[in-house]
């Protein structure tokens, strides 16, 4: 019944949906600054937007969504901010584990370099991946310690270790953290750049920008992006 509902809603709302959606969660710092709050307050509110939007992607029937949560460059931020972000990821994974109904049918996956991430967080991520693997809902990739260039290099190194001496596009595509093609990338907060996100996957992505800061981003904004995507004429170079 739930599945039936989901399909009906999907048809009624959008004629076409991205199979793989990428979201750059930007503007937390500015959101906090506008309110005279520490940056960490912006990230905390940003985590709420993440949960809301992940749920909405699942309700709409989007197959896969990758959230850019922490880049390989974000380690350069003040230690306190890095710690708080790690704690937010940790808390979310605990919450998802303890409250399976609240996280619906969402499948959680990790996209990024494992080295450098605290072993306790890694353990939780492995558990979340395993415990949600059998679900049928949206695949939610959490890009943590993620860099697009690093991802491609990791894929190539894996292939070298397997003994390959010549590689194809498919070889790389099949060894990325996420699906090979990203159909739509959303970036709020007024910035219009890719910032090392899904470099390979973005080859034929559509882009959608908005001035809304990520902590204020809600279902309505997601719908605006999807409505715009619906109208795009995608030719894939043909
Ligand atoms: C970039 O905006 C945002 C980040 C580096 C962190 C994004 C992380 C979250 C929203 C938390 C997600 C939580 C979970 C549980 C996945 P910025 O803070 O640099 O913004 P600014 O450009 O306004 O300073």
Boltz pocket constraint, residues with backbone or C-beta under 6 A from the ligand:
constraints:
  - pocket:
      binder: B
      contacts: [[A, 25], [A, 26], [A, 27], [A, 28], [A, 29], [A, 30], [A, 31], [A, 42], [A, 43], [A, 46], [A, 47], [A, 50], [A, 67], [A, 68], [A, 69], [A, 70], [A, 71], [A, 74], [A, 85], [A, 88], [A, 89], [A, 92], [A, 142], [A, 214]]
      max_distance: 6.0
